[in-house]
């Protein structure tokens, strides 16, 4: 959509920017800083309207929206959009990441989260979620610097330290800590989705193994 119909992509981003205050409120309701976007939003107010389930655990939704803003800015080179609209969202979602992580001996972790395969039992360190978060933080810092803002130095620290669960023998990126192929939807390759389309950089051997 971004490459073939950038105006349509821009309209989707305008919708997300318009409902940024609701995303701020949603994050606050769950005890986080920054902006947490809903899985399904009310078109009028931007509030969460997903029936049932537990959408608040799908952290990757907000990270994906931040990456969509970054992708639009990179693809179009529209730095006016970055200043007037994009930075507010990129900063807010990056603040959510910084609020959401906890620091441990392993690095930075995102615990009790649900990845894009949407199996609603929370896991620790979903690979797609962590890869999206790290990529978002790096791109937000890059764009912020380019438009004369002052991104938090902690963003880069978190991006470099986010835990990426891997098989110790083969080097394969696992879906999450303790992932098993025989668990529900265990064969869905969430780690591979962090490589493409997210673009998280890894060594060639890890990419091939995954």
Buried (B, 14 or more C-beta within 10 A) or exposed (E): EBEEEBEEBBEBBEEBBEBBEBBBBBBEEEEBBBBBBBBEBEEEEBBBEEEEEEBBBBBBBBBBBBBBBBBBBBEBEBBEBBBEBBBBBBBBBBBBBBBBBEEEEEBBBBBEBBBBBEBEEBBBBBBBBBBBBBBBBBBBBBBBEEBEBEBBEBBBBBBEBBBBBBEEEEBBBBBBBEBEEEBEEEEBBBBBBBBEEBBBEBEEEBBEBB
